[in-house]
Amino acid sequence: MKRTLTLMFAVASLAIAMIAPAGAVTDGELDNDGHPQVVLLVADVGDGGWRCSATMLSPTVVLTAGHCVSTYPEDASIDGMRIFPDADVQQWVPEDPENPTAEQHYPGPGIHAIEAVHWEAHPLYETAPFFVHDVGVVILDEPGLVLAEEKYGELPEADQLDVMKTKRGKQDTTFTAVGYGLQRINPVFVEAERVRMVAHPRLIQINTPGFTGDFSLLLSNNHSTGGTCFGDSGGPNFLSDTNVVAGVTSFGTNGNCAGTGGVFRMDRENVLDFVNSFMD
């Protein structure tokens, strides 16, 4: 989609790296029914739009990245937004986009989609580069998923991830990244998306002045652990094998979705306050 391509190349410059909003799980496995709380998020903007991944925190509250629910600094607005909860959304993509069947309608409204009535980025999102406050919330018009309470995504405690700063903390820490993005990309090859995938990256950096700061993490992205790519933005990085969303997929450090992936942390007090304000 138009917005997806725009975000891929709207690169923000840092002192030691170039980063851009992230897209899919690379070198991962099919998730199937492993994480039903993870959904595909679609936004309409003019005659285009974009896709992201997201996590259900309750039947009507959806957690994603700030850049998935904001057009800042572009002069545009999001006309509509919806989720697709299926593990395989690719099956609802019409072969001919100009003539979708009555049962498909992807990426627009249809019988497989649940419409949103409100979406909002962190109140400080527009005051800094996107990755500094990269969290957003989407409110659905009706329950998107009715799951057992323990199946929804959970928020971490304030500052819970700070203990991972030690060398041993890094060695022992793995995450479960889930999303609908590209599964693999290089200059001549791109593998399909819109299917929920899972990978298990490891912690590389946390609380590093000048790069990750205290607001993001760097996780591994290689053939051994897997990682994230374009289309995974907003998707969860669960702490180990729990339902605790340590962070949402935020950015990539290169165009080939390799090396490391950036995750916006959910354990900061201002982030928790923002998200919890919608949970009531």
Order of alpha helices (4+ residues) and beta strands (2+ residues): alpha-beta-beta-beta-beta-beta-beta-beta-beta-beta-alpha-beta-beta-beta-beta-beta-beta-beta-beta-beta-alpha
